Amino acid sequence: MAFKTVSHIALSLVLLIPMMLYYTQQGYRPPQSETTQPLFQGITYERRIHTSPRPVVLHVVTIDLRMAGLQPLVTPNPIATSLSTSSTDTQKVSIQAQRTRDFLEQFEVQVAVNANYFSPFREKTAWNFYPHTGDRVYAGGEAIGNGDRYSIPRHYRPALCFRQLTPTSSHTAHFELDGTCSNNTVQAVSGRDILVRDGNLMTKFPEQPDDKPYPRTAVGVDQAGHTLWLVIVDGKQPLYSEGILLSELAQVFERLGADGAIALDGGGSATLVVDSESGSTILNAPIHTKWPMRERPVANHLGFYAQPIVE
């Protein structure tokens, strides 16, 4: 009898400890309250709360690319080999997966989000997943870091391209919806679904059925290519934030005034990190392996250098 009692207690602890850790992690999520604050020169953050048709926590980062000292950065290719500018090139360059926080800290950028879809990928349990930090993966679609292309452009992967006309001029951003950036592109990432095209709201998404709310990362730009918006939506977290449809996400960018917008990798990849006085800080609630506030290592990232706000 005593042995059975001890066994029952041990089993209860085995079940109870993960539950306690899970609910403890929920306490680290951003509050369900709206806020707007400048983060750096040219960069403003806004947290929005929606209650209908479902609870949603939505994060908007507005970036003025004309601000002095503001520069984009896409995860550079750590290998000397680079792809040619021909979209018919069939070679691949693998890169090491890393969390968004690690990218921000390694390259000392001030704001960072996850970027391209990638492969291989699996997520079965909290301990059985791929990639882990340091595992080799391939970015899907156009990827250019510091002028070096390391992923094959695909016509079904619309690309966000950054150009800088002179070393001292500001960057401009634009989309190449056929997936290939021009030769003078210095930084580029790609996504999958086009949300806004030439100022027009898209309502059909052939690459992905718009049938369920989901965590999202997306990017939009204005017609001049001077203002860029990052939108990160938390999801898969009942009563906190259940996620958003692609059609709803497109409406967000339309209201922001975007001339173009695309969805980047979402789901458990959706992560927003900023530099702060206390170090790197996660501003959203990532949900890797169904675990709140757990970051997923991904192929590449989009970051921005910016100057601190002068008091």
Disulfide bonds with the S-S distance in Angstrom:
Cys161-Cys181 1.95
